[in-house]
C-alpha cells in the first residue's frame, strides 16, 4: 500500500479530484491510502437532488462550499475537524458494499486509541450507538475507492443547520435529530490528541508501524491534471447542482437499502421524462437505468416485466425490482 500525501489541502474539490485521479490514472497494481480534511463543506451523494438536501439560505450566509462526490449515499457536512480516509484499490469482485473490508483497519486503530467503534447499519461506524463515520464507495474500470468520514472534532451544530435531513430516515430509527445521532471521536479518546496527531497515529497504525511509510510523490504534471479535473467536475455547477427536472408525478419511498425518489413526466400514459434521486448505493450509472424506462407505458404489468429484465441491484444496490415497483405504484 502507498500513501498519497495531499499536504492537508482544505479545498475539497481538489481532494475529490485527487482521489479520482488516483483511481483512474495511477498504476492500477497498487493500493493507495489518502486522508483529507476540508474547509466547511457540504457533500451530496452522486444521485441526490442537491437543492432539496440542503439549507441553502444557511449555506450561502455562512460561505459553506457545496460539491458532489462520485459515490452514492447521503449528504454530509464536514469542516477541518473531520478527517476523511480513502482506500483506492483493485476491485476484486467482492469489495463493493463490503464496508467491513475497508473499515476494519480504521476500527482497529481506533481501538488502539481507546475508542470502541463498530460497523453498524449500511455503512456507519458508531461509538456507544452514535455515528462517528459514514462510508461510501465507487467502482469503475476494475478499480474501487472506499472512503469515509471520521468526525474528530466537528462543529456538530453546523451539521444539523446545513442539511435538510430525510424525516422518514430518522422516524424509522426513532431518532429526533441529526445532532443527537452523532458524536466526535475526540470525546472518546483515552488520551487527548490534536487532529494532526490523530492522523499521524492512524496512518502509522494502518501501515503497521513502518518506519518509512511508502509515499507517492505528486508531480507538477499530476497537479495540473488534478486541478483541471476539479474545474471540470467538482467545481462545475452542472455536476454539483444540475438542472431541477420538470415533472408531473413523484413517487418516493425509503427501504433498508436507501431512499428512492422517482420524478416523471407522464403524458397520455407514457413515461416521457424520468429522473431518479436517492441515497442508495449502486455500481451502475442510474441515468442508464432511467433511459430503459423512458418511452414505456406507465402500467404496473409492463413496468414489472421491464424491471425484472434489468439487473436492478446493479443500479440500486440492495434494492431490487419488487421494491422499485412498489415505489412506482
Secondary structure as a PSIPRED ss2 file (coil, helix, strand):
# PSIPRED VFORMAT (PSIPRED V4.0)

   1 X C   1.000  0.000  0.000
   2 X E   0.000  0.000  1.000
   3 X E   0.000  0.000  1.000
   4 X E   0.000  0.000  1.000
   5 X C   1.000  0.000  0.000
   6 X C   1.000  0.000  0.000
   7 X C   1.000  0.000  0.000
   8 X C   1.000  0.000  0.000
   9 X C   1.000  0.000  0.000
  10 X C   1.000  0.000  0.000
  11 X C   1.000  0.000  0.000
  12 X H   0.000  1.000  0.000
  13 X H   0.000  1.000  0.000
  14 X H   0.000  1.000  0.000
  15 X H   0.000  1.000  0.000
  16 X H   0.000  1.000  0.000
  17 X H   0.000  1.000  0.000
  18 X H   0.000  1.000  0.000
  19 X H   0.000  1.000  0.000
  20 X H   0.000  1.000  0.000
  21 X H   0.000  1.000  0.000
  22 X H   0.000  1.000  0.000
  23 X H   0.000  1.000  0.000
  24 X H   0.000  1.000  0.000
  25 X H   0.000  1.000  0.000
  26 X C   1.000  0.000  0.000
  27 X C   1.000  0.000  0.000
  28 X C   1.000  0.000  0.000
  29 X C   1.000  0.000  0.000
  30 X C   1.000  0.000  0.000
  31 X C   1.000  0.000  0.000
  32 X E   0.000  0.000  1.000
  33 X E   0.000  0.000  1.000
  34 X E   0.000  0.000  1.000
  35 X E   0.000  0.000  1.000
  36 X E   0.000  0.000  1.000
  37 X C   1.000  0.000  0.000
  38 X C   1.000  0.000  0.000
  39 X C   1.000  0.000  0.000
  40 X C   1.000  0.000  0.000
  41 X E   0.000  0.000  1.000
  42 X E   0.000  0.000  1.000
  43 X E   0.000  0.000  1.000
  44 X E   0.000  0.000  1.000
  45 X C   1.000  0.000  0.000
  46 X C   1.000  0.000  0.000
  47 X C   1.000  0.000  0.000
  48 X C   1.000  0.000  0.000
  49 X C   1.000  0.000  0.000
  50 X H   0.000  1.000  0.000
  51 X H   0.000  1.000  0.000
  52 X H   0.000  1.000  0.000
  53 X H   0.000  1.000  0.000
  54 X E   0.000  0.000  1.000
  55 X C   1.000  0.000  0.000
  56 X H   0.000  1.000  0.000
  57 X H   0.000  1.000  0.000
  58 X H   0.000  1.000  0.000
  59 X H   0.000  1.000  0.000
  60 X H   0.000  1.000  0.000
  61 X H   0.000  1.000  0.000
  62 X C   1.000  0.000  0.000
  63 X C   1.000  0.000  0.000
  64 X C   1.000  0.000  0.000
  65 X E   0.000  0.000  1.000
  66 X E   0.000  0.000  1.000
  67 X E   0.000  0.000  1.000
  68 X E   0.000  0.000  1.000
  69 X C   1.000  0.000  0.000
  70 X C   1.000  0.000  0.000
  71 X C   1.000  0.000  0.000
  72 X C   1.000  0.000  0.000
  73 X C   1.000  0.000  0.000
  74 X C   1.000  0.000  0.000
  75 X C   1.000  0.000  0.000
  76 X E   0.000  0.000  1.000
  77 X E   0.000  0.000  1.000
  78 X E   0.000  0.000  1.000
  79 X C   1.000  0.000  0.000
  80 X C   1.000  0.000  0.000
  81 X C   1.000  0.000  0.000
  82 X E   0.000  0.000  1.000
  83 X C   1.000  0.000  0.000
  84 X E   0.000  0.000  1.000
  85 X E   0.000  0.000  1.000
  86 X E   0.000  0.000  1.000
  87 X E   0.000  0.000  1.000
  88 X E   0.000  0.000  1.000
  89 X E   0.000  0.000  1.000
  90 X E   0.000  0.000  1.000
  91 X C   1.000  0.000  0.000
  92 X C   1.000  0.000  0.000
  93 X C   1.000  0.000  0.000
  94 X C   1.000  0.000  0.000
  95 X C   1.000  0.000  0.000
  96 X C   1.000  0.000  0.000
  97 X C   1.000  0.000  0.000
  98 X C   1.000  0.000  0.000
  99 X H   0.000  1.000  0.000
 100 X H   0.000  1.000  0.000
 101 X H   0.000  1.000  0.000
 102 X H   0.000  1.000  0.000
 103 X H   0.000  1.000  0.000
 104 X H   0.000  1.000  0.000
 105 X H   0.000  1.000  0.000
 106 X H   0.000  1.000  0.000
 107 X H   0.000  1.000  0.000
 108 X H   0.000  1.000  0.000
 109 X H   0.000  1.000  0.000
 110 X H   0.000  1.000  0.000
 111 X H   0.000  1.000  0.000
 112 X H   0.000  1.000  0.000
 113 X C   1.000  0.000  0.000
 114 X C   1.000  0.000  0.000
 115 X C   1.000  0.000  0.000
 116 X C   1.000  0.000  0.000
 117 X E   0.000  0.000  1.000
 118 X E   0.000  0.000  1.000
 119 X E   0.000  0.000  1.000
 120 X E   0.000  0.000  1.000
 121 X C   1.000  0.000  0.000
 122 X C   1.000  0.000  0.000
 123 X C   1.000  0.000  0.000
 124 X E   0.000  0.000  1.000
 125 X E   0.000  0.000  1.000
 126 X E   0.000  0.000  1.000
 127 X E   0.000  0.000  1.000
 128 X C   1.000  0.000  0.000
 129 X C   1.000  0.000  0.000
 130 X E   0.000  0.000  1.000
 131 X E   0.000  0.000  1.000
 132 X E   0.000  0.000  1.000
 133 X E   0.000  0.000  1.000
 134 X E   0.000  0.000  1.000
 135 X E   0.000  0.000  1.000
 136 X E   0.000  0.000  1.000
 137 X E   0.000  0.000  1.000
 138 X E   0.000  0.000  1.000
 139 X E   0.000  0.000  1.000
 140 X E   0.000  0.000  1.000
 141 X C   1.000  0.000  0.000
 142 X C   1.000  0.000  0.000
 143 X E   0.000  0.000  1.000
 144 X E   0.000  0.000  1.000
 145 X E   0.000  0.000  1.000
 146 X E   0.000  0.000  1.000
 147 X E   0.000  0.000  1.000
 148 X E   0.000  0.000  1.000
 149 X C   1.000  0.000  0.000
 150 X C   1.000  0.000  0.000
 151 X E   0.000  0.000  1.000
 152 X C   1.000  0.000  0.000
 153 X C   1.000  0.000  0.000
 154 X C   1.000  0.000  0.000
 155 X C   1.000  0.000  0.000
 156 X H   0.000  1.000  0.000
 157 X H   0.000  1.000  0.000
 158 X H   0.000  1.000  0.000
 159 X H   0.000  1.000  0.000
 160 X H   0.000  1.000  0.000
 161 X H   0.000  1.000  0.000
 162 X H   0.000  1.000  0.000
 163 X E   0.000  0.000  1.000
 164 X C   1.000  0.000  0.000
 165 X C   1.000  0.000  0.000
 166 X C   1.000  0.000  0.000
 167 X H   0.000  1.000  0.000
 168 X H   0.000  1.000  0.000
 169 X H   0.000  1.000  0.000
 170 X H   0.000  1.000  0.000
 171 X H   0.000  1.000  0.000
 172 X H   0.000  1.000  0.000
 173 X H   0.000  1.000  0.000
 174 X C   1.000  0.000  0.000
 175 X C   1.000  0.000  0.000
 176 X C   1.000  0.000  0.000
 177 X C   1.000  0.000  0.000
 178 X C   1.000  0.000  0.000
 179 X H   0.000  1.000  0.000
 180 X H   0.000  1.000  0.000
 181 X H   0.000  1.000  0.000
 182 X E   0.000  0.000  1.000
 183 X C   1.000  0.000  0.000
 184 X C   1.000  0.000  0.000
 185 X H   0.000  1.000  0.000
 186 X H   0.000  1.000  0.000
 187 X H   0.000  1.000  0.000
 188 X H   0.000  1.000  0.000
 189 X C   1.000  0.000  0.000
 190 X C   1.000  0.000  0.000
 191 X C   1.000  0.000  0.000
 192 X C   1.000  0.000  0.000
 193 X C   1.000  0.000  0.000
 194 X C   1.000  0.000  0.000
 195 X H   0.000  1.000  0.000
 196 X H   0.000  1.000  0.000
 197 X H   0.000  1.000  0.000
 198 X H   0.000  1.000  0.000
 199 X H   0.000  1.000  0.000
 200 X H   0.000  1.000  0.000
 201 X H   0.000  1.000  0.000
 202 X H   0.000  1.000  0.000
 203 X H   0.000  1.000  0.000
 204 X H   0.000  1.000  0.000
 205 X H   0.000  1.000  0.000
 206 X H   0.000  1.000  0.000
 207 X C   1.000  0.000  0.000
 208 X C   1.000  0.000  0.000
 209 X C   1.000  0.000  0.000
 210 X C   1.000  0.000  0.000
 211 X C   1.000  0.000  0.000
 212 X C   1.000  0.000  0.000
 213 X C   1.000  0.000  0.000
 214 X C   1.000  0.000  0.000
 215 X E   0.000  0.000  1.000
 216 X E   0.000  0.000  1.000
 217 X C   1.000  0.000  0.000
 218 X C   1.000  0.000  0.000
 219 X C   1.000  0.000  0.000
 220 X H   0.000  1.000  0.000
 221 X H   0.000  1.000  0.000
 222 X H   0.000  1.000  0.000
 223 X H   0.000  1.000  0.000
 224 X H   0.000  1.000  0.000
 225 X H   0.000  1.000  0.000
 226 X H   0.000  1.000  0.000
 227 X H   0.000  1.000  0.000
 228 X H   0.000  1.000  0.000
 229 X H   0.000  1.000  0.000
 230 X H   0.000  1.000  0.000
 231 X H   0.000  1.000  0.000
 232 X H   0.000  1.000  0.000
 233 X H   0.000  1.000  0.000
 234 X H   0.000  1.000  0.000
 235 X C   1.000  0.000  0.000
 236 X C   1.000  0.000  0.000
 237 X H   0.000  1.000  0.000
 238 X H   0.000  1.000  0.000
 239 X H   0.000  1.000  0.000
 240 X H   0.000  1.000  0.000
 241 X C   1.000  0.000  0.000
 242 X C   1.000  0.000  0.000
 243 X C   1.000  0.000  0.000
 244 X C   1.000  0.000  0.000
 245 X C   1.000  0.000  0.000
 246 X C   1.000  0.000  0.000
 247 X C   1.000  0.000  0.000
 248 X C   1.000  0.000  0.000
 249 X E   0.000  0.000  1.000
 250 X E   0.000  0.000  1.000
 251 X E   0.000  0.000  1.000
 252 X E   0.000  0.000  1.000
 253 X E   0.000  0.000  1.000
 254 X E   0.000  0.000  1.000
 255 X E   0.000  0.000  1.000
 256 X C   1.000  0.000  0.000
 257 X C   1.000  0.000  0.000
 258 X E   0.000  0.000  1.000
 259 X E   0.000  0.000  1.000
 260 X E   0.000  0.000  1.000
 261 X E   0.000  0.000  1.000
 262 X E   0.000  0.000  1.000
 263 X E   0.000  0.000  1.000
 264 X E   0.000  0.000  1.000
 265 X E   0.000  0.000  1.000
 266 X E   0.000  0.000  1.000
 267 X E   0.000  0.000  1.000
 268 X C   1.000  0.000  0.000
 269 X C   1.000  0.000  0.000
 270 X E   0.000  0.000  1.000
 271 X E   0.000  0.000  1.000
 272 X E   0.000  0.000  1.000
 273 X E   0.000  0.000  1.000
 274 X E   0.000  0.000  1.000
 275 X E   0.000  0.000  1.000
 276 X E   0.000  0.000  1.000
 277 X E   0.000  0.000  1.000
 278 X E   0.000  0.000  1.000
 279 X C   1.000  0.000  0.000
 280 X C   1.000  0.000  0.000
 281 X C   1.000  0.000  0.000
 282 X C   1.000  0.000  0.000
 283 X C   1.000  0.000  0.000
 284 X C   1.000  0.000  0.000
 285 X C   1.000  0.000  0.000
 286 X H   0.000  1.000  0.000
 287 X H   0.000  1.000  0.000
 288 X H   0.000  1.000  0.000
 289 X H   0.000  1.000  0.000
 290 X H   0.000  1.000  0.000
 291 X H   0.000  1.000  0.000
 292 X H   0.000  1.000  0.000
 293 X H   0.000  1.000  0.000
 294 X C   1.000  0.000  0.000
 295 X C   1.000  0.000  0.000
 296 X C   1.000  0.000  0.000
 297 X E   0.000  0.000  1.000
 298 X C   1.000  0.000  0.000
 299 X C   1.000  0.000  0.000
 300 X H   0.000  1.000  0.000
 301 X H   0.000  1.000  0.000
 302 X H   0.000  1.000  0.000
 303 X H   0.000  1.000  0.000
 304 X H   0.000  1.000  0.000
 305 X H   0.000  1.000  0.000
 306 X H   0.000  1.000  0.000
 307 X H   0.000  1.000  0.000
 308 X H   0.000  1.000  0.000
 309 X C   1.000  0.000  0.000
 310 X C   1.000  0.000  0.000
 311 X C   1.000  0.000  0.000
 312 X H   0.000  1.000  0.000
 313 X H   0.000  1.000  0.000
 314 X H   0.000  1.000  0.000
 315 X H   0.000  1.000  0.000
 316 X H   0.000  1.000  0.000
 317 X C   1.000  0.000  0.000
 318 X C   1.000  0.000  0.000
 319 X C   1.000  0.000  0.000
 320 X C   1.000  0.000  0.000
 321 X H   0.000  1.000  0.000
 322 X H   0.000  1.000  0.000
 323 X H   0.000  1.000  0.000
 324 X H   0.000  1.000  0.000
 325 X H   0.000  1.000  0.000
 326 X H   0.000  1.000  0.000
 327 X H   0.000  1.000  0.000
 328 X H   0.000  1.000  0.000
 329 X C   1.000  0.000  0.000
